[in-house]
Amino acid sequence: PTANKALSNLVSERLLQFKKGVGTFIRAKPAHDEVSSLVSFTHNVRERGMTPRTCILRFDKIAAREAADCDAENALCVGAEEPLYLIERLRLADEIPMMLEHRYLVARYCPDLTSRMLEGSLYSLFDAEYGLTTTGSNESIQAVTIEGREAELLKVPSGKAGFLVSSVGFIDTDTPLWCESTLHRPDGFEFRCRVIPAQTEQKVHQRIMVSRTFRPEKHKE
């Protein structure tokens, strides 16, 4: 009974596959696991057959204590005078504004960074230009109201609901590299979550992705 229960648990975790009359086999790893892995906006948009573009709204170098809208010192485990890049980007798909990024990046890991280098995927930039391997991020997602300048940039009516994703990204497993708040327009994304049996010790994976059925709402200026 104990062995059968263990096998049953592994089947429920999708590590093993049971075929009646044949036997139990190790399940092949999926070729693409976009729910449990970090997926760049650039890659995500191209996978949907759309063309990505990035508009750099702000690029500055500041001290951590100057990060007024978040506790960057604690989030990034740095001192008050640690140099950070402040990056604000508007991400578009087929020229439709999709999300507004506000990010703080620890400057010493990315020396000589320029605004031009921020026009594509940051994950690719970290890897190709600086040899940094992104190992994960801690994220929280909440529903918010989009108003004022943010509504204008995302071209949605003021007062519209949206997704706000707050995250801290890591390299070398537990070294913070960035913290950010990203505002997603309400009609362009879908939230995906992989639910697993309670007896497993695996983490639940979730991700906000560009919706496969995305059709932008018409917004009167």
Secondary structure by P-SEA (a helix, b strand, c coil): caaaaaaaaaaaaccbbbbccbbbbcccccccccccccccaaaaaaaacbbbbbbbcbbbbbccccccccccccccccccccbbbbbbbbbbccccccbbbbbccccccccccccccccccaaaaaccccccccccccbbbbbbbbcaaaaaaacccccbbbbbbbbccccccccccccbbbbbccccbbbbbbbbcccccbbbbbbbccccccccccccc
